[in-house]
Amino acid sequence: MQMNYNKMMKQVQEMQKQMAKAQEELAGEEVEASAGGGMVTVKVTGDLRVTSIKIDPGAVDPDDVEMLEDMVLAAVNEALRSAQELASSKMSGLTGGLNIPGMM
């Protein structure tokens, strides 16, 4: 019984190392999403950090700020969704598809 426990603990430690490495790699990866036909573009890292928001000057209409706000919101949400998908894909390869609470 003790041998199995030690083997399992080594496997858990190895998986933790691999997951830490994958999370570091995610921080260096970036996804991009746009809205309004490219009028608003957002970049997000794999660890869900917004790194860039670009707004085409043609999207700035002082009489319709609400449309610009909607485009920014849509682009940010799509970029975050893509980044979460990237993280989920990378992590599921490490966990064998197990859904582990607290892991991306």
GROMACS elastic network, one bead per residue, 0.5 to 0.9 nm:
[ bonds ]
;  ai    aj funct       b0    kb
    1     4     6  0.53855   500
    1     5     6  0.64712   500
    1     6     6  0.88951   500
    2     5     6  0.50911   500
    2     6     6  0.62418   500
    2     7     6  0.86001   500
    3     6     6  0.52323   500
    3     7     6  0.61557   500
    3     8     6  0.85541   500
    4     7     6  0.50551   500
    4     8     6  0.60030   500
    4     9     6  0.85520   500
    5     8     6  0.50514   500
    5     9     6  0.61349   500
    5    10     6  0.86522   500
    6     9     6  0.51010   500
    6    10     6  0.62530   500
    6    11     6  0.86491   500
    7    10     6  0.51916   500
    7    11     6  0.62852   500
    7    12     6  0.87239   500
    8    11     6  0.50383   500
    8    12     6  0.61934   500
    8    13     6  0.86558   500
    9    12     6  0.50189   500
    9    13     6  0.61531   500
    9    14     6  0.85666   500
   10    13     6  0.50944   500
   10    14     6  0.61473   500
   10    15     6  0.85958   500
   11    14     6  0.50760   500
   11    15     6  0.61477   500
   11    16     6  0.85969   500
   12    15     6  0.50654   500
   12    16     6  0.61588   500
   12    17     6  0.87103   500
   13    16     6  0.50258   500
   13    17     6  0.63253   500
   13    18     6  0.87118   500
   14    17     6  0.51168   500
   14    18     6  0.62574   500
   14    19     6  0.86092   500
   15    18     6  0.50215   500
   15    19     6  0.60419   500
   15    20     6  0.85409   500
   15    94     6  0.70000   500
   15    95     6  0.77092   500
   16    19     6  0.50744   500
   16    20     6  0.61187   500
   16    21     6  0.85828   500
   17    20     6  0.51533   500
   17    21     6  0.62258   500
   17    22     6  0.86193   500
   18    21     6  0.50858   500
   18    22     6  0.61194   500
   18    23     6  0.86283   500
   18    94     6  0.71739   500
   19    23     6  0.61068   500
   19    24     6  0.85813   500
   19    91     6  0.69512   500
   19    94     6  0.68863   500
   19    95     6  0.86782   500
   20    23     6  0.51185   500
   20    24     6  0.62891   500
   20    25     6  0.86855   500
   21    24     6  0.50882   500
   21    25     6  0.62466   500
   21    26     6  0.86559   500
   22    26     6  0.61275   500
   22    27     6  0.87358   500
   22    87     6  0.85968   500
   22    90     6  0.70080   500
   22    91     6  0.71750   500
   22    94     6  0.86519   500
   23    27     6  0.64021   500
   23    28     6  0.89809   500
   23    46     6  0.80741   500
   23    47     6  0.70779   500
   23    87     6  0.80185   500
   23    90     6  0.87867   500
   23    91     6  0.83735   500
   24    27     6  0.52509   500
   24    28     6  0.69202   500
   24    47     6  0.83847   500
   25    28     6  0.52794   500
   25    29     6  0.65511   500
   25    46     6  0.80275   500
   25    47     6  0.89246   500
   26    29     6  0.50696   500
   26    30     6  0.78714   500
   26    45     6  0.68118   500
   26    47     6  0.56134   500
   26    48     6  0.88696   500
   26    83     6  0.87758   500
   26    86     6  0.81140   500
   26    87     6  0.67235   500
   26    90     6  0.82999   500
   27    30     6  0.78298   500
   27    45     6  0.56645   500
   27    46     6  0.52901   500
   27    48     6  0.80453   500
   27    49     6  0.81325   500
   28    45     6  0.66042   500
   28    46     6  0.70600   500
   28    47     6  0.83273   500
   29    44     6  0.84205   500
   29    45     6  0.54602   500
   29    46     6  0.54083   500
   29    47     6  0.82820   500
   29    83     6  0.88135   500
   30    43     6  0.64827   500
   30    44     6  0.55024   500
   30    46     6  0.58477   500
   30    47     6  0.88858   500
   30    51     6  0.86444   500
   30    83     6  0.74656   500
   31    42     6  0.83541   500
   31    43     6  0.56379   500
   31    44     6  0.54409   500
   31    45     6  0.62505   500
   31    46     6  0.72429   500
   31    79     6  0.63777   500
   31    80     6  0.84032   500
   31    82     6  0.65882   500
   31    83     6  0.60781   500
   31    86     6  0.84328   500
   32    41     6  0.69490   500
   32    42     6  0.56162   500
   32    44     6  0.64244   500
   32    45     6  0.88297   500
   32    75     6  0.85855   500
   32    78     6  0.84488   500
   32    79     6  0.56795   500
   32    82     6  0.79473   500
   32    83     6  0.86404   500
   33    38     6  0.85819   500
   33    40     6  0.84041   500
   33    41     6  0.57172   500
   33    42     6  0.54317   500
   33    43     6  0.66089   500
   33    44     6  0.85263   500
   33    74     6  0.88731   500
   33    75     6  0.55436   500
   33    76     6  0.73215   500
   33    77     6  0.86354   500
   33    78     6  0.59353   500
   33    80     6  0.86724   500
   33    82     6  0.79796   500
   34    37     6  0.71149   500
   34    38     6  0.52076   500
   34    39     6  0.71863   500
   34    40     6  0.53927   500
   34    42     6  0.61581   500
   34    43     6  0.88471   500
   34    71     6  0.81708   500
   34    72     6  0.83835   500
   34    74     6  0.78449   500
   34    76     6  0.80907   500
   34    78     6  0.77102   500
   34    79     6  0.78499   500
   35    38     6  0.54207   500
   35    39     6  0.62407   500
   35    40     6  0.53562   500
   35    41     6  0.66464   500
   35    42     6  0.88169   500
   35    70     6  0.88763   500
   35    71     6  0.53953   500
   35    72     6  0.72316   500
   35    73     6  0.87725   500
   35    74     6  0.62587   500
   35    75     6  0.51345   500
   35    76     6  0.89311   500
   35    78     6  0.86914   500
   36    39     6  0.51117   500
   36    40     6  0.64232   500
   36    59     6  0.83238   500
   36    68     6  0.86629   500
   36    71     6  0.59603   500
   36    72     6  0.89152   500
   36    74     6  0.88361   500
   36    75     6  0.85838   500
   37    40     6  0.78609   500
   38    41     6  0.61822   500
   38    55     6  0.85819   500
   38    56     6  0.79219   500
   39    54     6  0.79808   500
   39    55     6  0.58335   500
   39    57     6  0.81001   500
   39    58     6  0.74132   500
   39    59     6  0.59165   500
   39    68     6  0.88541   500
   39    71     6  0.79045   500
   40    53     6  0.71276   500
   40    54     6  0.56632   500
   40    56     6  0.63651   500
   40    59     6  0.77608   500
   40    68     6  0.81906   500
   40    71     6  0.63337   500
   40    72     6  0.60705   500
   40    74     6  0.89745   500
   40    75     6  0.66523   500
   41    52     6  0.78948   500
   41    53     6  0.57134   500
   41    54     6  0.50863   500
   41    55     6  0.66125   500
   41    56     6  0.86133   500
   41    72     6  0.78302   500
   41    75     6  0.62957   500
   41    76     6  0.81979   500
   41    79     6  0.88949   500
   42    50     6  0.73346   500
   42    51     6  0.77159   500
   42    52     6  0.55620   500
   42    54     6  0.64212   500
   42    55     6  0.88956   500
   42    72     6  0.79307   500
   42    75     6  0.58909   500
   42    76     6  0.58857   500
   42    78     6  0.86664   500
   42    79     6  0.64137   500
   43    49     6  0.85029   500
   43    50     6  0.59371   500
   43    51     6  0.55851   500
   43    52     6  0.50286   500
   43    53     6  0.65889   500
   43    54     6  0.87814   500
   43    75     6  0.89303   500
   43    76     6  0.80216   500
   43    79     6  0.64880   500
   43    80     6  0.87380   500
   44    47     6  0.79655   500
   44    48     6  0.58912   500
   44    49     6  0.53464   500
   44    51     6  0.55736   500
   44    52     6  0.72040   500
   44    76     6  0.81610   500
   44    79     6  0.59790   500
   44    80     6  0.65080   500
   44    82     6  0.85507   500
   44    83     6  0.65748   500
   45    48     6  0.52734   500
   45    49     6  0.51908   500
   45    50     6  0.65152   500
   45    51     6  0.69875   500
   45    79     6  0.89116   500
   45    80     6  0.85543   500
   45    83     6  0.65091   500
   46    49     6  0.73764   500
   46    80     6  0.86342   500
   46    82     6  0.85547   500
   46    84     6  0.69564   500
   46    85     6  0.88173   500
   46    86     6  0.65163   500
   46    87     6  0.59315   500
   47    83     6  0.72590   500
   47    84     6  0.79832   500
   47    87     6  0.73512   500
   48    79     6  0.88059   500
   48    80     6  0.62935   500
   48    83     6  0.62351   500
   48    84     6  0.72111   500
   48    87     6  0.89715   500
   49    80     6  0.84682   500
   50    53     6  0.78215   500
   50    76     6  0.79832   500
   50    79     6  0.85003   500
   50    80     6  0.81992   500
   53    72     6  0.80963   500
   53    75     6  0.88847   500
   53    76     6  0.83926   500
   55    58     6  0.82462   500
   55    59     6  0.67923   500
   55    60     6  0.79903   500
   55    68     6  0.87588   500
   55    72     6  0.82984   500
   56    59     6  0.54984   500
   56    60     6  0.74674   500
   57    60     6  0.54869   500
   57    61     6  0.87107   500
   58    61     6  0.74318   500
   59    67     6  0.84388   500
   59    68     6  0.63711   500
   59    71     6  0.89928   500
   60    63     6  0.88216   500
   60    64     6  0.79419   500
   60    65     6  0.71701   500
   60    68     6  0.67257   500
   61    64     6  0.52700   500
   61    65     6  0.61533   500
   61    67     6  0.84993   500
   61    68     6  0.77989   500
   62    65     6  0.57468   500
   63    66     6  0.86663   500
   64    67     6  0.56991   500
   64    68     6  0.71701   500
   65    68     6  0.52336   500
   65    69     6  0.62490   500
   65    70     6  0.86908   500
   66    70     6  0.61483   500
   66    71     6  0.86562   500
   67    70     6  0.50559   500
   67    71     6  0.62511   500
   67    72     6  0.87184   500
   68    71     6  0.50563   500
   68    72     6  0.62027   500
   68    73     6  0.85374   500
   69    72     6  0.51778   500
   69    73     6  0.61051   500
   69    74     6  0.85534   500
   70    73     6  0.50689   500
   70    74     6  0.60344   500
   70    75     6  0.85554   500
   71    74     6  0.50811   500
   71    75     6  0.60891   500
   71    76     6  0.85316   500
   72    75     6  0.52007   500
   72    76     6  0.60750   500
   72    77     6  0.85290   500
   73    76     6  0.52168   500
   73    77     6  0.60974   500
   73    78     6  0.85465   500
   74    77     6  0.52444   500
   74    78     6  0.61161   500
   74    79     6  0.85682   500
   75    78     6  0.51640   500
   75    79     6  0.60706   500
   75    80     6  0.85571   500
   76    79     6  0.51363   500
   76    80     6  0.61064   500
   76    81     6  0.85346   500
   77    80     6  0.51221   500
   77    81     6  0.60923   500
   77    82     6  0.86106   500
   78    81     6  0.50162   500
   78    82     6  0.61666   500
   78    83     6  0.85960   500
   79    82     6  0.50793   500
   79    83     6  0.61410   500
   79    84     6  0.86006   500
   80    83     6  0.50120   500
   80    84     6  0.60921   500
   80    85     6  0.84951   500
   81    84     6  0.51353   500
   81    85     6  0.61511   500
   81    86     6  0.86412   500
   82    86     6  0.61853   500
   82    87     6  0.86558   500
   83    87     6  0.61793   500
   83    88     6  0.85040   500
   84    87     6  0.50284   500
   84    88     6  0.59434   500
   84    89     6  0.84289   500
   84   104     6  0.74562   500
   85    88     6  0.50498   500
   85    89     6  0.60450   500
   85    90     6  0.85795   500
   86    89     6  0.51755   500
   86    90     6  0.62300   500
   86    91     6  0.86195   500
   87    90     6  0.51527   500
   87    91     6  0.60231   500
   87    92     6  0.84017   500
   87   104     6  0.62750   500
   88    91     6  0.51781   500
   88    92     6  0.58579   500
   88    93     6  0.86105   500
   88   103     6  0.86962   500
   88   104     6  0.56985   500
   89    92     6  0.53218   500
   89    93     6  0.65922   500
   90    93     6  0.55958   500
   90    94     6  0.71289   500
   91    94     6  0.52022   500
   91    95     6  0.63647   500
   91    96     6  0.85372   500
   91    97     6  0.82881   500
   91   103     6  0.78630   500
   91   104     6  0.67867   500
   92    95     6  0.50803   500
   92    96     6  0.57067   500
   92    98     6  0.69529   500
   92    99     6  0.80070   500
   92   104     6  0.87288   500
   93    96     6  0.54643   500
   93    97     6  0.66414   500
   94    97     6  0.77535   500
   94    98     6  0.89489   500
   95    98     6  0.53872   500
   95    99     6  0.77269   500
   95   100     6  0.79007   500
   96    99     6  0.88942   500
   97   100     6  0.89652   500
   99   103     6  0.78580   500
  100   103     6  0.57528   500
  100   104     6  0.84043   500
  101   104     6  0.82609   500
